Amino acid sequence: WTERPGTQSLMSHCAMSPLILLHQGILGLKPLTPGYGQMEIRPQLADLPSLETTAYTPHGAVHLKSRLDQGTHRASILVPAGVSAALVLGKQKIALRGGQPTDFEVPTGN
């Protein structure tokens, strides 16, 4: 393709693929309503030694930080104020309070 400096022609969808995988696959961020006013977060941390990521929604940032410690992920998640969000860990569903971090633990393999 032909590049035109100063335009969006330099942007490629290929650079977005890793972010989509990170936010939808590993963070497990899923909108339940258009614009992420309601969302579900189902982290898939596997055996990652650590992870820190921020996904930006129209309502603000969703931030996840996790570290693996002796077979257990010790993690914290923060969702924007004013949204309805649920953290799903296996069969457990935890309501998240917007604007306040929620700490949680997940054994590896879950």
N, C-alpha and C positions, 0 to 999 in steps of 0.2 A: 504494500500500500504506500501511498505517497504521504510523507509527513509534511504538515503545514505548521511551522512554529507559531505559538500563540493561540492555537486552536485545540480542540479536544481530539484532533486526529492522532495525537501522540498517545492517547489513552487506549489501552487494549483490554478486552474482557479477560484475557489470559492471566493478567496480574491479579484479578479478583478471585480466581478459582481457589487459591489457598485460603483466603479470608472466608469464603463461603464454607469451605470444608471445616475450618476452625470454628466458626461461629455456629453453624447449623449441626455439624457432625460431632465435634468434641465438646464444645460448650453446651450443645443441645438446645439452642435458642429457637423457639417456634412461636410465631405470632398466632394468637387465637382469634384476634380481631384485626381488621386493617389498621396499620399504623402502630401496632404493638401496644395498644391500650390495655389489652389482656394478653399475657404471654405465659408460656410454659418453658421451664429450663430443666433439661434432663442430661446432666453431664455424663460424658463417656470418657473417663480419665485413664482407664486401662492401667498401664504400668509407667505412665509418664512420671519422671522424677519431680518435675515442677512445671507449673503453667501459670501464666498471668496474661489475661487478655481482656480487652474492652471492646464491646460491640455497641455501635451507636444506633439508636432508634430515634424516631421523631419526638419521643418524650424524654430522651436523654440517654445516658450511658448505662450499660449493663456491664458490671465488672466482676470477673472471677479471678481468684488467686488460690492456688493449690500447691501443696508440697507433699511428697510421699515420705512417710516416716514409719519405718518398720512394718511395712505392708498395709498401712492405712493412709489414705489421702486426708490431710487436714486442710480444709478449704473454707473460703469465705466468699459470699456473693453479695453484691449490692445492685439493686434495681432502682430506677428513677422514682421519685415521689409521684404519686397520682396514678400509678398503674396498678393493675391487678395481676399478680404473678404467683406462680406455683413452682416450687422446686420438687421434682420427681426423682426419688431415689428408690429404685426397685418398685415395690408396691406401695411405698409410703409417699404421700403428697403433702408438702409443707407450704402453707401460705406465707408469702414473703411480704414484709412491710417495706414499702417504697421509702427510699432515703435512709434506711438503716441496714447496716451489714448483718448478714445471717451467717454464723459459723456452722459448719457441719463436717462430719467424717464419713468416709466411704472406704470399706476394705477393697483392696485390689481385686480385680476380677468381677466387680459389680458395676 
